[in-house]
Each structure stands twice: as structure tokens, then as C-alpha cells.
Amino acid sequence: MKVGSELQTIQFMGRVHAFKPFGTADFHVTPNTVVEYQYASSLPDSSLADGFGERFNSASADLNETAPRMSISGFSPAVERARHQELSVSQRIGKNNMQVAFYSDSFVDPVLTGLGDVTAESGEVLPDLYSGTFNYQGNDFSTRGMRVVLQRKLLSDLTATLDYAYGGALGLSQPDVQLQDARASIRSERYQSAAVKFSGSIPKTKTRWIGSNRYSGDHTLTPFD
């Protein structure tokens, strides 16, 4: 078992707090079969993650790693609160690893990132003047999904991973929505995606590398899984 937590405090237009625990419990049925339960409301330091199940991560967590994620609505600040629960079965057969996982995600005050120069006069957006982006508070939602991962060790220093995921995320019910009307058009939709990843190391340089690409048939406002 591994457990931990993050405590986030922000002093901006008032003070907001977020207590975000995470943990995993692994049961090694055999040396090559693992059943794992995960609970996460934040992303633990990647240096703490190791073991059989960690190899199935197919890509970096992109914007999720820029915690804490904050937005405003009606001039009131809020920190994104997310919860991910997952049950997976992993099996190693020779040079091949396989995993099937089922998960449940829920979001409160999800933070959507937009591109463009806006102001905070409406009390609905939190702009970042230096990057030309802004945070916008989406609608709360919950979803369930599944993931299948296949991995093969091609060489001693080269591994290929393929994963397919199906689940829910926030999307727009119609395109070209004005920002002031966006919240009424944001809703949870079902999506599917496929990803391929290659990872390895460069001998004698102590350098590890990862290259990945994910395809999704539709544009989403939040990542899923």
C-alpha cells in the first residue's frame, strides 16, 4: 500500500483550501499477475511511483500537473476538486504486459483553459496576462470508463505501449459558442481515444526518453481517464 496527500492553500480574492489524498493498494496474485485499486484526488510525485502497474502510464498528465488549478465564478475563487477511482488487473506474459482497468471520475469546479486576451471584469474568467491564456470554470460532472493497455519490450532499452480508452469528458454541445454563453453549452459527453508510446534509454548517457501521441475523434475541454 502507498498513501499520501497534498494540502493546497491559495490567498487570492479570499482564501481557499483543498485537501487532496491519494493512494494505491496492490495484491500480487502471482509474480506476473497484479490486482490494483487506486484512489487519487491529486497527482503524487512521479518519483514515488514505481512497480508493475506504473509502466502502463501512456503519456504525461499535461495540464493536470500545474496544480493547484483555480478559477473564479461571480468573483468567488474556487480550486478544482477531482476524484479518480480505478480497479485494474495486470498480467505479464514473457515480454508482453497487458492491463484492463475500469474507473470512475468526478469533478467539482473543473478548470478549463482558454486562449486569448480577456479581462476579469465579468468575474467569470481568471486571465494570465503573461501567457495570453485564461481559466474558466466548467460544470461539475461525473463519469465512468475503461482502458485496455498492451505493452511489449522490443529491445533491452526500447518498449512500445498501445492503449485504448473510453470514458466521459466535458465538451461543447455546439461549436462557436460565445464565452459569456459557454457554461450553458458545456456538458459531459462520451469519447474514445487511442495512444501509442515508445520509451527507452540511451546507453552510457544516463538518459531516458519517452515519445507518445494520442488520437481522439472529437475535441474535448477536459482530459478523460
C-alpha positions as CSV (number, residue, x, y, z in Angstrom):
1,M,0.0,0.0,0.0
2,K,1.0,3.6,-0.7
3,V,-0.8,6.6,0.7
4,G,-0.2,10.3,0.8
5,S,-1.8,13.7,0.4
6,E,-1.4,17.3,-0.8
7,L,-2.7,20.3,1.1
8,Q,-3.2,23.4,-1.1
9,T,-3.9,26.9,0.1
10,I,-4.4,30.0,-2.1
11,Q,-4.8,33.5,-0.9
12,F,-6.4,35.4,-3.7
13,M,-9.7,37.2,-3.6
14,G,-10.2,35.4,-0.3
15,R,-8.6,32.2,1.0
16,V,-9.4,28.7,-0.4
17,H,-8.1,25.3,0.8
18,A,-8.0,21.9,-0.8
19,F,-7.0,18.6,1.0
20,K,-6.2,16.0,-1.7
21,P,-5.4,12.5,-0.7
22,F,-4.1,9.7,-2.9
23,G,-3.3,6.0,-2.5
24,T,-2.9,2.6,-4.1
25,A,-3.3,-0.9,-2.9
26,D,-1.7,-3.8,-4.9
27,F,-2.4,-7.5,-4.5
28,H,0.1,-9.8,-6.2
29,V,-1.9,-12.9,-7.1
30,T,1.2,-14.4,-8.7
31,P,4.6,-12.9,-9.6
32,N,3.1,-12.0,-13.0
33,T,-0.5,-11.0,-12.0
34,V,-1.4,-7.9,-10.1
35,V,-4.8,-6.6,-9.0
36,E,-4.7,-2.9,-8.1
37,Y,-7.0,-0.3,-6.6
38,Q,-6.2,3.4,-7.0
39,Y,-7.7,6.5,-5.4
40,A,-6.5,9.9,-6.5
41,S,-7.6,13.5,-5.9
42,S,-4.2,14.8,-6.9
43,L,-1.1,13.6,-8.7
44,P,1.7,12.2,-6.5
45,D,5.3,13.0,-7.2
46,S,6.3,10.8,-10.1
47,S,9.5,9.8,-8.3
48,L,7.3,8.0,-5.8
49,A,5.7,5.8,-8.5
50,D,7.3,2.5,-9.3
51,G,6.4,-1.1,-9.6
52,F,4.5,-3.2,-12.0
53,G,1.5,-1.0,-12.7
54,E,3.4,2.2,-13.3
55,R,4.7,1.0,-16.6
56,F,1.2,1.3,-18.1
57,N,1.1,5.1,-18.0
58,S,0.8,6.0,-21.6
59,A,1.6,9.8,-21.5
60,S,2.3,12.7,-19.3
61,A,-0.5,14.3,-17.4
62,D,-0.2,17.6,-19.3
63,L,-2.1,20.4,-17.6
64,N,-3.1,18.3,-14.6
65,E,0.4,18.7,-13.2
66,T,0.1,22.5,-12.9
67,A,-1.7,22.2,-9.6
68,P,-3.4,23.9,-7.8
69,R,-5.9,24.7,-10.6
70,M,-8.0,27.7,-9.8
71,S,-10.9,29.6,-11.3
72,I,-13.5,32.2,-10.4
73,S,-17.2,32.5,-10.8
74,G,-19.2,35.5,-9.8
75,F,-15.9,36.9,-8.4
76,S,-15.7,33.9,-6.0
77,P,-12.5,31.8,-6.2
78,A,-12.6,28.0,-6.3
79,V,-10.0,25.2,-6.6
80,E,-10.7,22.3,-8.9
81,R,-11.5,19.2,-6.9
82,A,-11.2,15.9,-8.8
83,R,-11.5,12.3,-7.7
84,H,-10.3,9.2,-9.6
85,Q,-11.0,5.6,-8.5
86,E,-9.7,2.7,-10.5
87,L,-9.7,-1.1,-10.3
88,S,-7.2,-2.8,-12.7
89,V,-5.9,-6.3,-13.5
90,S,-2.3,-6.5,-15.0
91,Q,-0.7,-9.6,-16.5
92,R,2.8,-10.2,-17.7
93,I,3.5,-12.9,-20.3
94,G,7.1,-13.1,-21.4
95,K,8.0,-9.8,-23.0
96,N,4.3,-8.7,-23.1
97,N,2.3,-6.8,-20.4
98,M,-1.4,-6.4,-20.5
99,Q,-3.8,-4.4,-18.4
100,V,-7.6,-4.0,-18.2
101,A,-8.9,-1.2,-16.0
102,F,-12.3,0.3,-15.0
103,Y,-12.5,3.7,-13.4
104,S,-14.8,6.4,-12.1
105,D,-14.0,10.1,-12.3
106,S,-15.8,13.1,-10.7
107,F,-15.0,16.8,-10.9
108,V,-16.2,19.8,-8.9
109,D,-15.4,23.3,-10.2
110,P,-13.3,21.9,-13.2
111,V,-10.9,24.4,-14.6
112,L,-11.0,24.9,-18.4
113,T,-8.1,26.7,-20.0
114,G,-8.8,29.1,-22.9
115,L,-6.6,31.1,-25.3
116,G,-7.0,34.8,-25.8
117,D,-6.8,38.2,-24.2
118,V,-9.7,38.7,-21.8
119,T,-10.3,40.7,-18.6
120,A,-11.7,39.7,-15.2
121,E,-14.3,42.5,-15.3
122,S,-17.1,40.0,-15.6
123,G,-16.0,38.0,-12.6
124,E,-16.2,34.8,-14.6
125,V,-12.7,34.4,-16.0
126,L,-9.2,34.4,-14.4
127,P,-6.7,35.7,-17.0
128,D,-3.0,35.1,-17.2
129,L,-1.7,38.2,-18.9
130,Y,1.8,36.8,-19.3
131,S,0.8,33.7,-21.3
132,G,-2.3,35.1,-23.1
133,T,-4.5,32.3,-21.6
134,F,-7.3,32.3,-19.0
135,N,-9.1,29.9,-16.7
136,Y,-12.8,29.3,-16.9
137,Q,-14.9,27.3,-14.5
138,G,-16.8,24.4,-16.1
139,N,-19.8,22.5,-14.9
140,D,-19.5,19.7,-12.3
141,F,-19.7,16.2,-13.7
142,S,-19.1,12.5,-13.1
143,T,-18.3,9.7,-15.5
144,R,-17.2,6.1,-15.7
145,G,-14.9,4.5,-18.3
146,M,-12.5,1.7,-19.1
147,R,-9.0,1.3,-20.5
148,V,-7.1,-1.6,-22.2
149,V,-3.3,-1.4,-22.5
150,L,-0.8,-3.6,-24.4
151,Q,2.9,-3.3,-23.9
152,R,5.9,-5.2,-25.4
153,K,9.6,-4.9,-24.7
154,L,11.1,-4.7,-28.2
155,L,14.7,-4.4,-27.2
156,S,16.5,-4.2,-23.9
157,D,16.3,-0.4,-24.0
158,L,13.1,0.1,-26.1
159,T,9.5,-0.5,-25.1
160,A,6.3,0.1,-27.1
161,T,2.9,0.7,-25.5
162,L,-0.6,0.9,-27.1
163,D,-3.7,1.8,-25.1
164,Y,-7.4,2.3,-25.9
165,A,-9.6,4.3,-23.5
166,Y,-13.4,5.0,-23.4
167,G,-15.0,7.4,-21.0
168,G,-16.5,10.8,-20.4
169,A,-15.2,14.4,-20.5
170,L,-16.6,17.9,-20.8
171,G,-17.4,19.1,-24.3
172,L,-19.4,21.7,-26.1
173,S,-22.9,20.8,-27.3
174,Q,-22.4,23.2,-30.3
175,P,-19.4,24.9,-31.9
176,D,-18.6,28.6,-31.9
177,V,-20.2,29.5,-28.6
178,Q,-19.6,32.9,-27.1
179,L,-17.7,32.9,-23.9
180,Q,-20.5,34.5,-21.9
181,D,-22.8,31.7,-23.0
182,A,-20.3,28.9,-22.8
183,R,-21.4,27.4,-19.5
184,A,-24.9,26.6,-20.8
185,S,-23.4,24.6,-23.7
186,I,-20.8,22.7,-21.6
187,R,-21.9,19.1,-20.9
188,S,-20.4,15.7,-20.3
189,E,-20.0,13.6,-23.4
190,R,-18.7,10.1,-24.2
191,Y,-15.4,9.9,-26.0
192,Q,-12.8,7.3,-27.1
193,S,-9.1,7.6,-27.8
194,A,-6.1,5.5,-28.7
195,A,-2.5,6.3,-27.9
196,V,0.9,4.9,-28.8
197,K,4.1,5.4,-26.8
198,F,7.7,4.5,-27.2
199,S,10.1,4.7,-24.3
200,G,13.7,3.7,-23.7
201,S,17.1,4.8,-22.6
202,I,20.3,5.9,-24.3
203,P,23.2,3.7,-23.2
204,K,26.1,5.2,-21.2
205,T,24.4,8.7,-21.1
206,K,22.0,8.0,-18.1
207,T,19.3,9.5,-20.3
208,R,15.7,8.2,-20.5
209,W,13.3,9.3,-23.2
210,I,9.5,9.0,-23.9
211,G,7.6,9.8,-27.1
212,S,3.9,9.5,-27.4
213,N,0.9,10.5,-29.5
214,R,-2.8,10.3,-28.6
215,Y,-5.7,10.4,-31.1
216,S,-9.2,11.3,-30.1
217,G,-12.1,11.6,-32.6
218,D,-13.6,14.7,-31.1
219,H,-12.3,17.8,-29.3
220,T,-12.7,17.7,-25.5
221,L,-12.5,20.5,-23.0
222,T,-11.0,18.2,-20.3
223,P,-8.9,15.1,-20.4
224,F,-10.6,11.8,-19.6
225,D,-9.3,8.8,-17.7
